[in-house]
Amino acid sequence: MANHVAGPEIEKLIKLLARLPGLGPRSARRVALHLIKNKDQLLIPLSDAMATAVDKIQVCETCGNVDSANPCTICTDARRDPSLLVVVEDVSDLWALERASVLNAAYHVLGGTLSPLDGIGPDDLNIGGLLARTDKGEIKEIILAVNATVEGQTTAHYITDQLQAQAKQASVINPDFQPIKISQLAHGVPIGGELDYLDEGTLLQAMRSRKEFS
């Protein structure tokens, strides 16, 4: 059995850090030691920032983004084109697209992808919220900026079917109804690639070369 080299407070810090993405036990110990050595410059400000995050940060009820305001900063930005909606799997994908300054559009975060093997169905994602937003008639184009994985494409096809069914029903009520254009990312996104790991140039090219979803 390994001996503890520090008190329970430090060991707890290490264990919590080890649960973060990309950090294992060894990396967590190095990070913890670095924070402790730089208590005034890093550890205390980080602790204050995390306490503030717990109190202030919330999920946007409109798009699913995380922010200290609800609706979030993106949803309340009057400079954005409300007729263009980018659908992403996770908040990290939204942030990746924003870093690349791809489009000045609105967003919708699904909160994951359909995965029957993992027990994740349509009701577990923010698909209902998406259909409610498109039903208002303001959105003209939806860009399915989902990852090029089996789960991502399955989710994209499901959303497309739901939007087409919604459009069909709307056209019965209103013969002049114009269906929403549905497009997807094109060149630059490799099969199996995830948006959060792509560089800004690749994301920009993929968004500019988007094509109609099929």
Disulfide bonds with the S-S distance in Angstrom:
none
